[in-house]
Amino acid sequence: MNSRQRRGVLLLVLSLVCALAAFAGVLAVVRDVQAKVGDEVTAYKLKEDVPAYEALEASQLERISMPERWLPVTAVTDLGDLRHKVAVNPLKKGSLLQSDMMAKRPELEEGQQELAIMIDAETGVAGKINPGDRVNIYATFEGEQREGTGRGGERSGEASESRLLVSRVKVIDVGELTPLDDDGDRDDRTRRREREGVPITFALSTENAQRVAYAESFAEHVRLALIAPGDETQVPEEDRIYTLPSDE
């Protein structure tokens, strides 16, 4: 082997050593990054907006991978966690799905049925009622007035009353604000256009469902009273009907 061949072999060996050194350097950097970042895990983000209180489905989610150390502890990593869950608040497309964004949807007990009625937003604890809450349902009825039946010909008849229809009823679902289309005098038309209602669904027995349905059709107003969590107080029978003359 002459000197030129020896130089060629030496350069070839040198190039190979440099290549191995470069490869070792890249491998070291990759291992260092992996050591700092950690293993990747599966998570899910939303492919579309989800309204509040709507049931969550796997079709609404996109599977992604991200480093475990960067994943929030509340992140959903198992689609089985979606079972019987609804969105607590409106969820935006692209958001990482987390357990505190969901809540278990209340289920009906044996003998119960769902009934939805429209509640005036101003008088129905607007924005404070959520699925799973307990409420009392009140209705006010206007008394029947008759002309000239009292002393001196004044109006008389049955007194108007406020009645507790159902106590401690469970809220199943809360809908979105909807304009109320009430009938009324021409002078009241502008004011009535500005009113909004919220469709609220309750879990009721057949008898209580009939009471609430009757009140929605014939009562002057239907109102809700939110019960504090853990409050087991029952309203006495004598306090379930109120008339103004009873205070006199």
Phi, psi and omega in degrees: 000124181277177185295324180295319179294321179296321178294323179296316179296319180298318178294322179296316179296319180297318178297320179296318179297318179296320179296317179296321179295318178296317179299318179297322179295315178298317179299321179295319178295316180299315179295324179294318178296316179299322180294324180282322184276319182091181181288155177268147179231166181271137174220181183221139175236159186281134177271349183205164175291145178235120179294157177299141176071012176270145180296140180267133182237153180298330181293344180273358187243153175240131181282133178226165174239140178207157181302136183300324184290339179265355183276127177299147181295339180270359182296141178277123180243358182227122181295342176296340179290347181280348187300125178060032180248149176233159178288131180287320180227168175301130181252138184263148176303136179092352180286142174286125183287128180230156187297330181282359173272354186238159174214152179288130179286128179300140181251151179289143173271167181300133179088359180259161176218157179272136176223127180250134175227159179270125180249131177302128184297326183285328184252003186245034179056052184300133176080356183248354183255134181228159176306136181098344178290161174248137181222158167260138180253120180248149175225142177248133181239134178279132180290156179279125180253140179232140183277136169069021181259351180260182180297130180075012177081009180287166180291143177212175180143201182283141180283148173295151184216156171248132187231134172280109183281308183219136179250147174056043179276144183274134175274126181265319184208151177233122182272196182262158178302133182225134177300136178272126180256080182267152171280149179184177179293160180300322182294335182266000190297318180296314181297320183290329179296333183276349181285146178229151179234165179234122175286122182238131182256133182242157171261114188225152169288167181300316181296315180292326177297322178294321178299312184292318179297320178296315181296320180298328182276325191239345181283153175294316179214149171240126183234155179245143174240115182286131180265134181296142178304133179086351180281116182254012183295134177259140178282125180299151181302322182290347181256009184272347177231131181231133171231151181299318179301336181291343178269351184272000000 
